[in-house]
């Protein structure tokens, strides 16, 4: 597989998001053995970037990834995240990027992952109650101690990125970016800033939470605890309207001789050599399909078609989640 550069961090240009193995999606946590096989198959196929977070579960996804990487730790760039669990008593889904909380979070993540260092440590969401300078200063101390190798941000806005980078070089920004979520492109332009500062970009949900694969045709496919059941793009009239997008991607895929998922990933890869999407899956067959996108080449005409898909109906997060991004 070809590789991308996230600042000075070398990674496979297609990574693997582990969240859905334990959290958020229909069937999560139902087959850890298959999830571990999926991680092992990804490594065989040349994937080197594995992404998790303490909030996934919470905690159980890091434990799963730790078990899967036993004996393989040196083969991967291991990324995890802090800041959506408050260890001071408030618990999960409470923003807390205070230096004291980060100290507690990193020790837990290192233990669960079975490692002595985290290759890429992201602030999961910006904490408005803690100056970003204090947060990044605390993580920079972990870099000096050897517990963290590289610092990342997730869903941060332009001003926050600049301020964070002034404290310590930021290696990567992780934000949602796909054929139907173009938020990093408009003003204020995130992608040009990343390139100005030599910060790599890691798009999560590059397949639109599975929608761009064309396999989701009814909301009846979701369990009650699947977050897509309340996601604006997957509900009511929005869902029906958005089916047109999946059909348009399918039409290009038929032209290319690839699957819709591969086309969606190939479009992202065409946006630059500093981009490394992390499609998530818990199945061996899907990781084989996704990694094969590394070999898909789109023509200028096909890229133009994809650039001009029907705009999506509905926000890509619910209201509470939207309030936590682009800070």
C-alpha positions in Angstrom: 0.0 0.0 0.0 1.1 3.6 -0.7 1.8 5.8 2.3 1.0 9.3 3.3 2.9 11.8 5.5 1.1 13.4 8.5 3.7 16.1 9.1 6.7 13.8 9.7 4.7 10.7 10.7 4.6 8.0 8.0 1.4 6.1 7.7 -0.5 3.9 5.3 -2.7 6.2 3.3 -5.7 4.0 4.3 -6.0 3.3 8.0 -8.5 1.5 10.1 -11.0 3.0 12.5 -11.8 0.6 15.3 -14.8 2.4 16.9 -17.5 0.3 15.3 -16.1 -2.9 16.6 -17.3 -2.0 20.1 -19.4 1.2 19.9 -22.0 3.1 18.1 -23.1 0.9 15.3 -25.5 -2.1 14.9 -23.7 -5.3 16.0 -20.9 -3.5 17.9 -19.4 -5.7 20.5 -21.1 -8.8 19.2 -18.0 -10.6 17.7 -14.7 -9.6 19.2 -13.0 -12.6 17.5 -14.0 -11.3 14.1 -12.9 -7.8 15.0 -9.5 -9.1 16.0 -9.2 -11.0 12.7 -10.1 -7.8 10.9 -7.3 -5.9 12.6 -4.8 -8.7 11.8 -6.0 -8.8 8.2 -5.6 -5.1 7.9 -2.0 -5.4 9.0 -1.4 -8.2 6.4 -2.7 -5.8 3.8 -0.3 -3.1 4.7 -2.5 -0.9 7.0 -0.3 0.8 9.6 -2.6 3.4 11.2 -5.1 2.0 13.8 -7.4 4.5 15.5 -9.4 4.1 18.7 -10.4 6.3 21.7 -11.1 5.9 25.4 -14.7 7.0 25.0 -15.5 4.1 22.6 -17.4 1.7 24.9 -16.1 3.5 26.9 -12.8 1.8 27.4 -13.6 -1.6 25.8 -12.4 -0.6 22.3 -9.0 0.3 23.5 -8.9 -3.1 25.4 -9.9 -4.9 22.2 -7.3 -3.1 20.1 -4.7 -3.8 22.8 -5.4 -7.5 22.6 -5.3 -7.5 18.8 -2.0 -5.8 18.7 -0.2 -8.0 21.2 2.9 -9.2 19.3 2.2 -6.6 16.5 2.8 -3.3 18.3 5.9 -2.3 16.3 4.0 -2.7 13.1 1.5 0.1 13.7 1.0 3.8 14.3 -1.4 3.6 17.2 -3.7 6.5 17.7 -6.2 7.1 20.5 -8.0 10.1 22.0 -8.8 11.8 25.3 -11.1 14.6 26.4 -14.6 13.0 26.1 -14.3 11.3 29.5 -14.0 13.3 32.7 -12.0 11.3 35.2 -12.7 13.8 38.0 -16.1 12.4 38.7 -18.3 13.7 35.8 -17.7 10.5 33.7 -18.2 9.7 30.0 -19.4 12.3 27.4 -18.2 15.2 29.6 -15.7 17.5 27.9 -12.5 17.6 30.0 -9.1 18.5 28.6 -7.6 19.8 31.8 -4.0 18.9 32.4 -5.0 16.8 35.4 -7.6 14.8 33.4 -5.1 14.2 30.6 -2.6 12.7 33.1 -5.3 10.3 34.2 -6.5 9.5 30.7 -3.1 8.7 29.2 -2.3 6.2 31.9 -5.5 4.4 31.4 -5.1 4.3 27.7 -1.5 3.0 27.9 -2.7 0.2 30.3 -5.6 -0.8 28.1 -3.6 -0.7 24.9 -0.8 -2.7 26.4 1.9 -0.3 25.3 4.4 2.2 26.8 3.7 4.9 24.3 0.9 6.3 22.1 2.0 7.2 18.6 -0.6 9.8 17.9 -2.7 11.3 20.8 -5.7 13.4 19.8 -7.8 15.8 21.8 -11.2 14.3 20.9 -13.1 17.5 21.1 -12.1 21.0 22.1 -12.9 21.8 25.7 -14.2 25.4 26.0 -13.4 25.4 29.7 -9.6 24.8 29.3 -7.4 27.0 27.2 -6.0 25.0 24.3 -2.5 26.3 25.3 -2.9 24.5 28.7 -4.1 21.3 27.0 -1.4 21.1 24.4 1.2 22.1 27.0 0.2 19.1 29.1 0.4 16.7 26.2 3.8 18.2 25.2 5.0 17.1 28.7 3.9 13.6 27.8 5.9 13.8 24.6 9.0 14.9 26.6 8.4 11.9 28.8 8.1 9.5 25.9 4.5 8.5 26.6 3.3 10.2 23.5 5.1 10.6 20.1 2.8 12.9 18.2 0.0 15.3 19.1 -3.3 15.6 17.2 -6.6 17.5 17.3 -10.1 16.4 16.3 -12.8 18.7 14.9 -10.9 21.8 15.9 -11.5 25.2 14.3 -8.9 27.4 12.5 -8.1 29.6 15.5 -7.7 26.7 17.9 -5.4 24.9 15.4 -3.1 27.9 15.1 -3.0 28.4 18.9 -2.3 24.8 19.6 0.4 24.6 16.9 2.1 27.6 18.5 2.6 25.6 21.7 3.8 22.4 20.1 3.8 21.1 16.5 0.5 19.4 15.7 1.0 16.3 13.5 -2.6 15.7 12.4 -6.2 16.9 12.5 -8.9 14.3 12.5 -12.3 15.5 11.4 -15.3 14.2 9.4 -14.7 14.5 5.7 -16.2 12.6 2.8 -18.2 12.9 -0.4 -21.2 14.1 1.6 -19.4 16.0 4.4 -17.3 18.8 2.9 -17.0 20.9 6.1 -13.2 21.3 6.0 -13.5 22.9 2.5 -15.6 26.1 3.1 -14.5 29.4 4.8 -12.7 29.5 7.1 -10.7 27.0 5.1 -9.2 24.3 7.2 -7.3 22.4 4.5 -5.2 25.3 3.3 -4.3 26.1 7.0 -3.2 22.5 7.5 -1.0 22.7 4.5 0.4 26.0 5.5 1.4 24.5 8.9 2.3 21.1 7.5 -0.3 19.3 9.5 -1.7 16.1 8.1 -5.4 15.3 7.8 -7.1 12.1 8.9 -10.8 12.0 7.7 -13.1 9.9 9.9 -16.3 8.4 8.6 -15.0 8.6 5.0 -17.9 6.4 3.9 -20.6 8.6 5.4 -21.3 6.2 8.3 -21.8 3.5 5.7 -24.3 5.4 3.6 -21.9 5.9 0.7 -21.5 2.2 0.3 -25.0 1.9 -1.1 -25.8 -1.0 1.2 -28.1 1.0 3.5 -31.5 1.4 1.9 -33.8 1.4 5.0 -33.5 2.6 8.6 -34.9 -0.7 9.6 -31.4 -2.0 9.2 -30.4 -0.2 12.4 -30.6 -1.5 16.0 -32.2 0.9 18.5 -28.7 1.8 20.0 -27.2 2.6 16.6 -26.4 6.3 16.6 -27.5 6.6 13.0 -31.1 6.0 14.1 -31.2 9.6 15.4 -28.7 11.1 12.9 -30.4 13.8 10.9 -29.2 12.4 7.5 -30.6 9.0 8.3 -34.0 10.0 9.4 -37.4 10.8 7.8 -37.4 12.7 4.5 -33.7 13.4 4.7 -32.9 9.7 4.4 -35.1 9.3 1.3 -33.6 12.3 -0.4 -30.0 11.2 0.4 -30.5 7.9 -1.3 -29.9 9.8 -4.5 -26.3 10.5 -3.4 -25.7 6.8 -2.9 -27.1 6.1 -6.3 -24.8 8.7 -7.9 -21.8 7.2 -6.3 -22.9 3.8 -7.5 -23.1 5.1 -11.0 -19.5 6.3 -10.9 -18.4 3.0 -9.3 -20.0 1.0 -12.2 -18.1 3.2 -14.6 -14.8 2.6 -12.7 -15.3 -1.1 -12.2 -15.0 -0.7 -8.4 -17.4 -0.7 -5.4 -19.0 2.5 -4.1 -16.9 2.3 -1.0 -13.7 2.2 -3.0 -14.8 5.1 -5.1 -15.6 7.2 -2.0 -12.1 6.4 -0.6 -10.4 7.0 -3.9 -12.0 10.5 -4.1 -10.5 11.3 -0.7 -7.1 10.0 -1.6 -7.2 12.2 -4.7 -7.4 15.3 -2.4 -3.8 15.2 -1.4 -0.8 13.1 -0.3 -1.2 14.4 3.3 -4.6 12.7 3.8 -5.1 9.3 5.4 -8.8 8.3 5.8 -9.7 5.7 8.5 -12.7 3.8 7.3 -14.1 1.7 10.1 -15.3 -1.9 9.9 -15.5 -5.0 12.0 -15.4 -7.4 9.1 -12.5 -8.9 7.2 -14.3 -8.7 3.9 -14.8 -5.0 4.3 -11.3 -4.2 5.3 -10.2 -6.1 2.2 -12.6 -4.1 0.1 -11.6 -0.8 1.6 -7.8 -1.3 1.4 -8.2 -2.2 -2.3 -9.2 1.5 -2.9 -5.5 2.2 -2.8 -5.3 0.9 -6.4 -8.4 2.8 -7.8 -7.6 5.7 -10.0 -10.3 8.2 -10.9 -10.3 10.2 -14.1 -10.8 14.0 -14.1 -14.3 13.5 -15.4 -15.2 11.1 -12.6 -13.7 13.4 -10.0 -15.9 16.2 -11.4 -19.0 14.1 -11.1 -18.2 13.2 -7.5 -17.4 16.9 -6.7 -20.9 17.8 -7.9 -23.1 15.2 -6.1 -26.5 16.1 -4.9 -26.0 18.1 -1.7 -27.0 16.0 1.4 -30.1 16.8 3.4 -29.6 17.2 7.1 -26.6 17.9 9.4 -24.0 15.2 9.7 -24.3 15.1 13.5 -27.2 15.7 15.9 -27.5 19.1 17.5 -25.5 18.3 20.6 -22.6 16.9 18.6 -22.6 19.8 16.2 -22.1 22.1 19.1 -18.8 20.3 19.9 -17.1 20.7 16.5 -15.2 23.5 14.8 -14.3 25.3 18.0 
